[in-house]
């Protein structure tokens, strides 16, 4: 179980979730502790630059889509780190709002 397990379960049930992630990997787009709203999404709606709640190699992230290659999505933070490639079934929702 990771920090986002409960949020992922709710997203899979079709609910929108809000939470305050901690950390600095998304500084400039999301500051530590800001309220983020994440909604369920469909793969065809995702674009490079979208912030998504996802799992990469078993770890949960609220990070950016850096590239899309066919059915695969490259995930990374806002500081240049690439987490890896995932399929659409590892993306649970898209961040639709960030506020203090």
Biopython code that builds the backbone (N, CA, C, O; Angstrom):
import numpy as np
from Bio.PDB.StructureBuilder import StructureBuilder

atoms = [
    (1, "UNK", "N", (0.831, -1.189, 0.000)),
    (1, "UNK", "CA", (0.000, 0.000, 0.000)),
    (1, "UNK", "C", (0.872, 1.248, 0.000)),
    (1, "UNK", "O", (1.838, 1.349, 0.757)),
    (2, "UNK", "N", (0.522, 2.177, -0.845)),
    (2, "UNK", "CA", (1.257, 3.424, -0.916)),
    (2, "UNK", "C", (0.398, 4.588, -0.454)),
    (2, "UNK", "O", (-0.738, 4.412, -0.013)),
    (3, "UNK", "N", (0.962, 5.768, -0.563)),
    (3, "UNK", "CA", (0.275, 6.973, -0.082)),
    (3, "UNK", "C", (-1.031, 7.243, -0.833)),
    (3, "UNK", "O", (-1.930, 7.885, -0.288)),
    (4, "UNK", "N", (-1.149, 6.764, -2.071)),
    (4, "UNK", "CA", (-2.320, 7.096, -2.900)),
    (4, "UNK", "C", (-3.289, 5.943, -3.076)),
    (4, "UNK", "O", (-4.240, 6.069, -3.847)),
    (5, "UNK", "N", (-3.087, 4.816, -2.390)),
    (5, "UNK", "CA", (-3.912, 3.630, -2.609)),
    (5, "UNK", "C", (-5.406, 3.924, -2.466)),
    (5, "UNK", "O", (-6.192, 3.526, -3.326)),
    (6, "UNK", "N", (-5.806, 4.604, -1.413)),
    (6, "UNK", "CA", (-7.215, 4.934, -1.210)),
    (6, "UNK", "C", (-7.768, 5.836, -2.296)),
    (6, "UNK", "O", (-8.910, 5.672, -2.725)),
    (7, "UNK", "N", (-6.963, 6.787, -2.741)),
    (7, "UNK", "CA", (-7.393, 7.694, -3.820)),
    (7, "UNK", "C", (-7.564, 6.917, -5.122)),
    (7, "UNK", "O", (-8.512, 7.157, -5.870)),
    (8, "UNK", "N", (-6.654, 5.994, -5.394)),
    (8, "UNK", "CA", (-6.733, 5.188, -6.613)),
    (8, "UNK", "C", (-7.994, 4.333, -6.597)),
    (8, "UNK", "O", (-8.679, 4.228, -7.615)),
    (9, "UNK", "N", (-8.311, 3.723, -5.461)),
    (9, "UNK", "CA", (-9.523, 2.911, -5.355)),
    (9, "UNK", "C", (-10.766, 3.746, -5.669)),
    (9, "UNK", "O", (-11.665, 3.291, -6.376)),
    (10, "UNK", "N", (-10.809, 4.958, -5.145)),
    (10, "UNK", "CA", (-11.959, 5.836, -5.404)),
    (10, "UNK", "C", (-12.023, 6.253, -6.870)),
    (10, "UNK", "O", (-13.108, 6.301, -7.450)),
    (11, "UNK", "N", (-10.867, 6.557, -7.481)),
    (11, "UNK", "CA", (-10.839, 6.916, -8.902)),
    (11, "UNK", "C", (-11.327, 5.745, -9.759)),
    (11, "UNK", "O", (-12.077, 5.948, -10.714)),
    (12, "UNK", "N", (-10.909, 4.532, -9.424)),
    (12, "UNK", "CA", (-11.348, 3.351, -10.171)),
    (12, "UNK", "C", (-12.854, 3.137, -10.037)),
    (12, "UNK", "O", (-13.475, 2.527, -10.907)),
    (13, "UNK", "N", (-13.441, 3.638, -8.950)),
    (13, "UNK", "CA", (-14.889, 3.560, -8.742)),
    (13, "UNK", "C", (-15.618, 4.717, -9.419)),
    (13, "UNK", "O", (-16.841, 4.819, -9.319)),
    (14, "UNK", "N", (-14.877, 5.595, -10.110)),
    (14, "UNK", "CA", (-15.493, 6.691, -10.839)),
    (14, "UNK", "C", (-15.608, 7.990, -10.079)),
    (14, "UNK", "O", (-16.225, 8.938, -10.564)),
    (15, "UNK", "N", (-15.021, 8.053, -8.885)),
    (15, "UNK", "CA", (-15.103, 9.264, -8.065)),
    (15, "UNK", "C", (-13.949, 10.227, -8.375)),
    (15, "UNK", "O", (-12.879, 9.811, -8.820)),
    (16, "UNK", "N", (-14.187, 11.510, -8.131)),
    (16, "UNK", "CA", (-13.141, 12.530, -8.149)),
    (16, "UNK", "C", (-12.602, 12.642, -6.727)),
    (16, "UNK", "O", (-13.365, 12.573, -5.763)),
    (17, "UNK", "N", (-11.285, 12.813, -6.597)),
    (17, "UNK", "CA", (-10.657, 12.888, -5.278)),
    (17, "UNK", "C", (-9.864, 14.185, -5.147)),
    (17, "UNK", "O", (-9.444, 14.772, -6.145)),
    (18, "UNK", "N", (-9.667, 14.620, -3.913)),
    (18, "UNK", "CA", (-8.827, 15.777, -3.612)),
    (18, "UNK", "C", (-7.902, 15.412, -2.468)),
    (18, "UNK", "O", (-8.315, 14.741, -1.522)),
    (19, "UNK", "N", (-6.656, 15.846, -2.546)),
    (19, "UNK", "CA", (-5.672, 15.551, -1.513)),
    (19, "UNK", "C", (-4.541, 16.566, -1.604)),
    (19, "UNK", "O", (-4.449, 17.325, -2.569)),
    (20, "UNK", "N", (-3.691, 16.572, -0.598)),
    (20, "UNK", "CA", (-2.560, 17.498, -0.516)),
    (20, "UNK", "C", (-1.252, 16.709, -0.526)),
    (20, "UNK", "O", (-0.764, 16.317, 0.533)),
    (21, "UNK", "N", (-0.676, 16.471, -1.711)),
    (21, "UNK", "CA", (0.574, 15.716, -1.766)),
    (21, "UNK", "C", (1.736, 16.508, -1.164)),
    (21, "UNK", "O", (1.742, 17.739, -1.180)),
    (22, "UNK", "N", (2.701, 15.789, -0.643)),
    (22, "UNK", "CA", (3.898, 16.394, -0.044)),
    (22, "UNK", "C", (5.112, 16.059, -0.895)),
    (22, "UNK", "O", (5.194, 14.977, -1.476)),
    (23, "UNK", "N", (6.043, 16.982, -0.964)),
    (23, "UNK", "CA", (7.277, 16.773, -1.722)),
    (23, "UNK", "C", (7.528, 17.920, -2.674)),
    (23, "UNK", "O", (6.672, 18.785, -2.864)),
    (24, "UNK", "N", (8.704, 17.924, -3.270)),
    (24, "UNK", "CA", (9.113, 19.036, -4.128)),
    (24, "UNK", "C", (9.365, 18.641, -5.580)),
    (24, "UNK", "O", (9.835, 19.463, -6.368)),
    (25, "UNK", "N", (9.061, 17.405, -5.943)),
    (25, "UNK", "CA", (9.380, 16.948, -7.297)),
    (25, "UNK", "C", (8.552, 17.641, -8.378)),
    (25, "UNK", "O", (8.932, 17.636, -9.548)),
    (26, "UNK", "N", (7.426, 18.234, -7.992)),
    (26, "UNK", "CA", (6.581, 18.917, -8.975)),
    (26, "UNK", "C", (6.574, 20.434, -8.776)),
    (26, "UNK", "O", (5.709, 21.125, -9.314)),
    (27, "UNK", "N", (7.540, 20.958, -8.000)),
    (27, "UNK", "CA", (7.631, 22.405, -7.764)),
    (27, "UNK", "C", (7.565, 23.172, -9.080)),
    (27, "UNK", "O", (8.184, 22.795, -10.075)),
    (28, "UNK", "N", (6.801, 24.250, -9.053)),
    (28, "UNK", "CA", (6.575, 25.043, -10.247)),
    (28, "UNK", "C", (5.213, 24.759, -10.860)),
    (28, "UNK", "O", (4.625, 25.620, -11.515)),
    (29, "UNK", "N", (4.718, 23.547, -10.642)),
    (29, "UNK", "CA", (3.377, 23.165, -11.088)),
    (29, "UNK", "C", (2.492, 22.862, -9.880)),
    (29, "UNK", "O", (1.341, 23.294, -9.817)),
    (30, "UNK", "N", (3.047, 22.109, -8.917)),
    (30, "UNK", "CA", (2.361, 21.803, -7.661)),
    (30, "UNK", "C", (3.373, 21.980, -6.539)),
    (30, "UNK", "O", (4.425, 21.342, -6.533)),
    (31, "UNK", "N", (3.046, 22.848, -5.593)),
    (31, "UNK", "CA", (3.917, 23.029, -4.432)),
    (31, "UNK", "C", (3.470, 22.074, -3.326)),
    (31, "UNK", "O", (2.294, 21.721, -3.239)),
    (32, "UNK", "N", (4.401, 21.665, -2.495)),
    (32, "UNK", "CA", (4.104, 20.732, -1.418)),
    (32, "UNK", "C", (2.942, 21.239, -0.564)),
    (32, "UNK", "O", (2.973, 22.367, -0.073)),
    (33, "UNK", "N", (1.921, 20.403, -0.389)),
    (33, "UNK", "CA", (0.780, 20.742, 0.442)),
    (33, "UNK", "C", (-0.372, 21.431, -0.268)),
    (33, "UNK", "O", (-1.413, 21.668, 0.345)),
    (34, "UNK", "N", (-0.214, 21.758, -1.541)),
    (34, "UNK", "CA", (-1.338, 22.370, -2.254)),
    (34, "UNK", "C", (-2.434, 21.333, -2.471)),
    (34, "UNK", "O", (-2.155, 20.142, -2.610)),
    (35, "UNK", "N", (-3.689, 21.796, -2.498)),
    (35, "UNK", "CA", (-4.826, 20.916, -2.705)),
    (35, "UNK", "C", (-4.953, 20.586, -4.187)),
    (35, "UNK", "O", (-5.101, 21.477, -5.022)),
    (36, "UNK", "N", (-4.893, 19.286, -4.505)),
    (36, "UNK", "CA", (-4.996, 18.823, -5.885)),
    (36, "UNK", "C", (-6.278, 18.031, -6.059)),
    (36, "UNK", "O", (-6.601, 17.169, -5.242)),
    (37, "UNK", "N", (-7.000, 18.322, -7.117)),
    (37, "UNK", "CA", (-8.203, 17.576, -7.463)),
    (37, "UNK", "C", (-7.858, 16.703, -8.665)),
    (37, "UNK", "O", (-7.333, 17.183, -9.670)),
    (38, "UNK", "N", (-8.164, 15.413, -8.541)),
    (38, "UNK", "CA", (-7.862, 14.447, -9.600)),
    (38, "UNK", "C", (-9.154, 13.742, -9.969)),
    (38, "UNK", "O", (-9.893, 13.270, -9.105)),
    (39, "UNK", "N", (-9.414, 13.679, -11.278)),
    (39, "UNK", "CA", (-10.641, 13.061, -11.793)),
    (39, "UNK", "C", (-10.305, 11.857, -12.666)),
    (39, "UNK", "O", (-9.247, 11.816, -13.294)),
    (40, "UNK", "N", (-11.214, 10.869, -12.706)),
    (40, "UNK", "CA", (-11.001, 9.745, -13.623)),
    (40, "UNK", "C", (-10.875, 10.268, -15.054)),
    (40, "UNK", "O", (-11.447, 11.302, -15.400)),
    (41, "UNK", "N", (-10.126, 9.547, -15.873)),
    (41, "UNK", "CA", (-9.912, 9.989, -17.246)),
    (41, "UNK", "C", (-9.834, 8.791, -18.172)),
    (41, "UNK", "O", (-9.744, 7.648, -17.722)),
    (42, "UNK", "N", (-9.867, 9.051, -19.436)),
    (42, "UNK", "CA", (-9.719, 8.014, -20.464)),
    (42, "UNK", "C", (-8.390, 8.237, -21.180)),
    (42, "UNK", "O", (-7.970, 9.382, -21.345)),
    (43, "UNK", "N", (-7.724, 7.173, -21.607)),
    (43, "UNK", "CA", (-6.409, 7.316, -22.259)),
    (43, "UNK", "C", (-6.412, 8.268, -23.452)),
    (43, "UNK", "O", (-5.449, 9.005, -23.659)),
    (44, "UNK", "N", (-7.478, 8.256, -24.228)),
    (44, "UNK", "CA", (-7.521, 9.112, -25.419)),
    (44, "UNK", "C", (-7.608, 10.597, -25.074)),
    (44, "UNK", "O", (-7.398, 11.445, -25.942)),
    (45, "UNK", "N", (-7.914, 10.920, -23.817)),
    (45, "UNK", "CA", (-7.994, 12.311, -23.372)),
    (45, "UNK", "C", (-6.653, 12.841, -22.859)),
    (45, "UNK", "O", (-6.521, 14.039, -22.607)),
    (46, "UNK", "N", (-5.666, 11.968, -22.701)),
    (46, "UNK", "CA", (-4.382, 12.361, -22.101)),
    (46, "UNK", "C", (-3.445, 12.967, -23.132)),
    (46, "UNK", "O", (-3.384, 12.528, -24.281)),
    (47, "UNK", "N", (-2.713, 13.993, -22.690)),
    (47, "UNK", "CA", (-1.769, 14.706, -23.549)),
    (47, "UNK", "C", (-0.454, 14.905, -22.805)),
    (47, "UNK", "O", (-0.408, 14.862, -21.576)),
    (48, "UNK", "N", (0.604, 15.121, -23.562)),
    (48, "UNK", "CA", (1.892, 15.476, -22.971)),
    (48, "UNK", "C", (1.698, 16.752, -22.159)),
    (48, "UNK", "O", (1.073, 17.703, -22.629)),
    (49, "UNK", "N", (2.227, 16.769, -20.955)),
    (49, "UNK", "CA", (2.084, 17.917, -20.068)),
    (49, "UNK", "C", (0.993, 17.754, -19.023)),
    (49, "UNK", "O", (0.948, 18.511, -18.053)),
    (50, "UNK", "N", (0.110, 16.771, -19.208)),
    (50, "UNK", "CA", (-0.922, 16.512, -18.206)),
    (50, "UNK", "C", (-0.273, 15.962, -16.938)),
    (50, "UNK", "O", (0.720, 15.238, -16.998)),
    (51, "UNK", "N", (-0.846, 16.313, -15.800)),
    (51, "UNK", "CA", (-0.417, 15.771, -14.516)),
    (51, "UNK", "C", (-1.374, 14.633, -14.180)),
    (51, "UNK", "O", (-2.591, 14.819, -14.175)),
    (52, "UNK", "N", (-0.820, 13.452, -13.899)),
    (52, "UNK", "CA", (-1.650, 12.274, -13.671)),
    (52, "UNK", "C", (-1.250, 11.565, -12.380)),
    (52, "UNK", "O", (-0.099, 11.626, -11.948)),
    (53, "UNK", "N", (-2.226, 10.895, -11.779)),
    (53, "UNK", "CA", (-1.965, 9.998, -10.657)),
    (53, "UNK", "C", (-1.759, 8.624, -11.271)),
    (53, "UNK", "O", (-2.644, 8.097, -11.945)),
    (54, "UNK", "N", (-0.583, 8.043, -11.034)),
    (54, "UNK", "CA", (-0.225, 6.812, -11.726)),
    (54, "UNK", "C", (0.691, 5.952, -10.859)),
    (54, "UNK", "O", (1.130, 6.358, -9.782)),
    (55, "UNK", "N", (0.962, 4.759, -11.363)),
    (55, "UNK", "CA", (1.951, 3.870, -10.747)),
    (55, "UNK", "C", (3.012, 3.557, -11.785)),
    (55, "UNK", "O", (2.705, 3.188, -12.919)),
    (56, "UNK", "N", (4.279, 3.710, -11.375)),
    (56, "UNK", "CA", (5.410, 3.350, -12.220)),
    (56, "UNK", "C", (6.290, 2.421, -11.395)),
    (56, "UNK", "O", (6.764, 2.792, -10.321)),
    (57, "UNK", "N", (6.502, 1.224, -11.899)),
    (57, "UNK", "CA", (7.314, 0.227, -11.185)),
    (57, "UNK", "C", (6.857, 0.052, -9.737)),
    (57, "UNK", "O", (7.677, -0.065, -8.826)),
    (58, "UNK", "N", (5.530, 0.036, -9.536)),
    (58, "UNK", "CA", (4.966, -0.204, -8.214)),
    (58, "UNK", "C", (4.891, 0.999, -7.292)),
    (58, "UNK", "O", (4.340, 0.898, -6.196)),
    (59, "UNK", "N", (5.430, 2.130, -7.709)),
    (59, "UNK", "CA", (5.394, 3.342, -6.877)),
    (59, "UNK", "C", (4.342, 4.308, -7.407)),
    (59, "UNK", "O", (4.149, 4.435, -8.616)),
    (60, "UNK", "N", (3.670, 4.982, -6.490)),
    (60, "UNK", "CA", (2.593, 5.906, -6.841)),
    (60, "UNK", "C", (3.139, 7.319, -6.977)),
    (60, "UNK", "O", (3.929, 7.776, -6.151)),
    (61, "UNK", "N", (2.706, 8.006, -8.035)),
    (61, "UNK", "CA", (3.178, 9.360, -8.320)),
    (61, "UNK", "C", (2.029, 10.241, -8.789)),
    (61, "UNK", "O", (1.080, 9.763, -9.411)),
    (62, "UNK", "N", (2.122, 11.526, -8.486)),
    (62, "UNK", "CA", (1.327, 12.558, -9.138)),
    (62, "UNK", "C", (2.344, 13.342, -9.965)),
    (62, "UNK", "O", (2.910, 14.332, -9.501)),
    (63, "UNK", "N", (2.562, 12.884, -11.189)),
    (63, "UNK", "CA", (3.629, 13.411, -12.031)),
    (63, "UNK", "C", (3.114, 13.708, -13.440)),
    (63, "UNK", "O", (1.941, 13.498, -13.750)),
    (64, "UNK", "N", (4.011, 14.196, -14.270)),
    (64, "UNK", "CA", (3.698, 14.642, -15.625)),
    (64, "UNK", "C", (3.796, 13.530, -16.656)),
    (64, "UNK", "O", (4.609, 12.615, -16.527)),
    (65, "UNK", "N", (2.957, 13.622, -17.680)),
    (65, "UNK", "CA", (3.183, 12.831, -18.886)),
    (65, "UNK", "C", (4.223, 13.590, -19.695)),
    (65, "UNK", "O", (3.984, 14.724, -20.109)),
    (66, "UNK", "N", (5.363, 12.977, -19.920)),
    (66, "UNK", "CA", (6.469, 13.616, -20.645)),
    (66, "UNK", "C", (6.444, 13.291, -22.129)),
    (66, "UNK", "O", (6.874, 14.099, -22.952)),
    (67, "UNK", "N", (5.937, 12.095, -22.478)),
    (67, "UNK", "CA", (5.880, 11.679, -23.883)),
    (67, "UNK", "C", (4.804, 10.610, -24.013)),
    (67, "UNK", "O", (4.470, 9.919, -23.051)),
    (68, "UNK", "N", (4.271, 10.490, -25.223)),
    (68, "UNK", "CA", (3.308, 9.438, -25.536)),
    (68, "UNK", "C", (3.821, 8.737, -26.792)),
    (68, "UNK", "O", (4.145, 9.366, -27.798)),
    (69, "UNK", "N", (3.881, 7.406, -26.692)),
    (69, "UNK", "CA", (4.370, 6.602, -27.812)),
    (69, "UNK", "C", (3.394, 5.441, -27.999)),
    (69, "UNK", "O", (3.486, 4.423, -27.312)),
    (70, "UNK", "N", (2.469, 5.606, -28.928)),
    (70, "UNK", "CA", (1.442, 4.587, -29.117)),
    (70, "UNK", "C", (0.628, 4.430, -27.845)),
    (70, "UNK", "O", (0.053, 5.400, -27.351)),
    (71, "UNK", "N", (0.574, 3.200, -27.303)),
    (71, "UNK", "CA", (-0.209, 2.965, -26.086)),
    (71, "UNK", "C", (0.561, 3.228, -24.792)),
    (71, "UNK", "O", (0.049, 2.974, -23.702)),
    (72, "UNK", "N", (1.802, 3.742, -24.912)),
    (72, "UNK", "CA", (2.639, 3.940, -23.724)),
    (72, "UNK", "C", (2.772, 5.424, -23.388)),
    (72, "UNK", "O", (2.731, 6.293, -24.258)),
    (73, "UNK", "N", (2.934, 5.677, -22.076)),
    (73, "UNK", "CA", (3.067, 7.041, -21.568)),
    (73, "UNK", "C", (4.342, 7.114, -20.736)),
    (73, "UNK", "O", (4.557, 6.293, -19.845)),
    (74, "UNK", "N", (5.182, 8.098, -21.031)),
    (74, "UNK", "CA", (6.392, 8.310, -20.231)),
    (74, "UNK", "C", (6.052, 9.274, -19.106)),
    (74, "UNK", "O", (5.499, 10.347, -19.344)),
    (75, "UNK", "N", (6.386, 8.885, -17.876)),
    (75, "UNK", "CA", (6.060, 9.655, -16.683)),
    (75, "UNK", "C", (7.339, 10.232, -16.087)),
    (75, "UNK", "O", (8.370, 9.562, -16.028)),
    (76, "UNK", "N", (7.257, 11.494, -15.645)),
    (76, "UNK", "CA", (8.399, 12.139, -14.999)),
    (76, "UNK", "C", (7.939, 13.299, -14.131)),
    (76, "UNK", "O", (6.772, 13.690, -14.155)),
    (77, "UNK", "N", (8.875, 13.839, -13.367)),
    (77, "UNK", "CA", (8.517, 14.957, -12.497)),
    (77, "UNK", "C", (8.802, 16.290, -13.190)),
    (77, "UNK", "O", (9.128, 16.318, -14.377)),
    (78, "UNK", "N", (8.680, 17.373, -12.462)),
    (78, "UNK", "CA", (8.890, 18.706, -13.044)),
    (78, "UNK", "C", (10.326, 19.184, -12.845)),
    (78, "UNK", "O", (10.612, 20.368, -13.022)),
    (79, "UNK", "N", (11.225, 18.281, -12.481)),
    (79, "UNK", "CA", (12.628, 18.638, -12.263)),
    (79, "UNK", "C", (13.558, 17.878, -13.196)),
    (79, "UNK", "O", (14.774, 17.884, -13.007)),
    (80, "UNK", "N", (12.983, 17.219, -14.207)),
    (80, "UNK", "CA", (13.805, 16.537, -15.199)),
    (80, "UNK", "C", (13.973, 15.039, -15.004)),
    (80, "UNK", "O", (14.551, 14.379, -15.867)),
    (81, "UNK", "N", (13.488, 14.480, -13.899)),
    (81, "UNK", "CA", (13.620, 13.043, -13.657)),
    (81, "UNK", "C", (12.544, 12.287, -14.417)),
    (81, "UNK", "O", (11.375, 12.673, -14.394)),
    (82, "UNK", "N", (12.930, 11.222, -15.084)),
    (82, "UNK", "CA", (11.983, 10.338, -15.759)),
    (82, "UNK", "C", (11.789, 9.113, -14.876)),
    (82, "UNK", "O", (12.756, 8.466, -14.473)),
    (83, "UNK", "N", (10.510, 8.795, -14.575)),
    (83, "UNK", "CA", (10.201, 7.620, -13.760)),
    (83, "UNK", "C", (10.150, 6.352, -14.605)),
    (83, "UNK", "O", (10.556, 5.284, -14.147)),
    (84, "UNK", "N", (9.654, 6.463, -15.836)),
    (84, "UNK", "CA", (9.561, 5.299, -16.715)),
    (84, "UNK", "C", (8.327, 5.350, -17.593)),
    (84, "UNK", "O", (7.579, 6.328, -17.600)),
    (85, "UNK", "N", (8.135, 4.270, -18.333)),
    (85, "UNK", "CA", (7.007, 4.139, -19.248)),
    (85, "UNK", "C", (5.935, 3.269, -18.621)),
    (85, "UNK", "O", (6.243, 2.283, -17.952)),
    (86, "UNK", "N", (4.665, 3.634, -18.836)),
    (86, "UNK", "CA", (3.536, 2.850, -18.336)),
    (86, "UNK", "C", (2.475, 2.734, -19.424)),
    (86, "UNK", "O", (2.449, 3.509, -20.380)),
    (87, "UNK", "N", (1.610, 1.754, -19.256)),
    (87, "UNK", "CA", (0.439, 1.649, -20.129)),
    (87, "UNK", "C", (-0.707, 2.436, -19.491)),
    (87, "UNK", "O", (-0.606, 2.882, -18.348)),
    (88, "UNK", "N", (-1.772, 2.596, -20.229)),
    (88, "UNK", "CA", (-2.905, 3.393, -19.746)),
    (88, "UNK", "C", (-3.518, 2.817, -18.475)),
    (88, "UNK", "O", (-4.079, 3.564, -17.674)),
    (89, "UNK", "N", (-3.421, 1.496, -18.271)),
    (89, "UNK", "CA", (-4.039, 0.928, -17.069)),
    (89, "UNK", "C", (-3.269, 1.252, -15.796)),
    (89, "UNK", "O", (-3.714, 0.899, -14.704)),
    (90, "UNK", "N", (-2.125, 1.913, -15.914)),
    (90, "UNK", "CA", (-1.367, 2.374, -14.742)),
    (90, "UNK", "C", (-1.598, 3.853, -14.461)),
    (90, "UNK", "O", (-0.987, 4.414, -13.552)),
    (91, "UNK", "N", (-2.478, 4.488, -15.234)),
    (91, "UNK", "CA", (-2.850, 5.889, -15.015)),
    (91, "UNK", "C", (-4.287, 5.894, -14.507)),
    (91, "UNK", "O", (-5.192, 5.398, -15.178)),
    (92, "UNK", "N", (-4.492, 6.462, -13.310)),
    (92, "UNK", "CA", (-5.777, 6.351, -12.634)),
    (92, "UNK", "C", (-6.616, 7.623, -12.707)),
    (92, "UNK", "O", (-7.837, 7.566, -12.564)),
    (93, "UNK", "N", (-5.977, 8.765, -12.927)),
    (93, "UNK", "CA", (-6.723, 9.999, -13.006)),
    (93, "UNK", "C", (-5.833, 11.149, -13.435)),
    (93, "UNK", "O", (-4.605, 11.064, -13.418)),
    (94, "UNK", "N", (-6.498, 12.228, -13.819)),
    (94, "UNK", "CA", (-5.807, 13.431, -14.286)),
    (94, "UNK", "C", (-6.088, 14.568, -13.317)),
    (94, "UNK", "O", (-7.222, 14.759, -12.878)),
    (95, "UNK", "N", (-5.043, 15.322, -12.988)),
    (95, "UNK", "CA", (-5.186, 16.479, -12.104)),
    (95, "UNK", "C", (-5.919, 17.580, -12.862)),
    (95, "UNK", "O", (-5.482, 18.022, -13.924)),
    (96, "UNK", "N", (-7.044, 18.014, -12.293)),
    (96, "UNK", "CA", (-7.877, 19.014, -12.966)),
    (96, "UNK", "C", (-7.835, 20.367, -12.283)),
    (96, "UNK", "O", (-8.282, 21.363, -12.851)),
    (97, "UNK", "N", (-7.289, 20.416, -11.040)),
    (97, "UNK", "CA", (-7.228, 21.679, -10.333)),
    (97, "UNK", "C", (-6.168, 21.612, -9.237)),
    (97, "UNK", "O", (-5.991, 20.587, -8.580)),
    (98, "UNK", "N", (-5.462, 22.740, -9.056)),
    (98, "UNK", "CA", (-4.473, 22.877, -7.987)),
    (98, "UNK", "C", (-4.744, 24.214, -7.310)),
    (98, "UNK", "O", (-4.831, 25.245, -7.976)),
    (99, "UNK", "N", (-4.877, 24.196, -5.978)),
    (99, "UNK", "CA", (-5.108, 25.442, -5.229)),
    (99, "UNK", "C", (-4.410, 25.372, -3.881)),
    (99, "UNK", "O", (-4.043, 24.297, -3.408)),
    (100, "UNK", "N", (-4.236, 26.530, -3.277)),
    (100, "UNK", "CA", (-3.511, 26.578, -1.997)),
    (100, "UNK", "C", (-4.265, 26.027, -0.842)),
    (100, "UNK", "O", (-3.756, 26.017, 0.279)),
]
sb = StructureBuilder()
sb.init_structure("model")
sb.init_model(0)
sb.init_chain("A")
sb.init_seg("    ")
for serial, (resi, resn, name, xyz) in enumerate(atoms, 1):
    if name == "N":
        sb.init_residue(resn, " ", resi, " ")
    sb.init_atom(name, np.array(xyz, "f"), 0.0, 1.0, " ", f" {name:<3s}", serial, name[0])
structure = sb.get_structure()
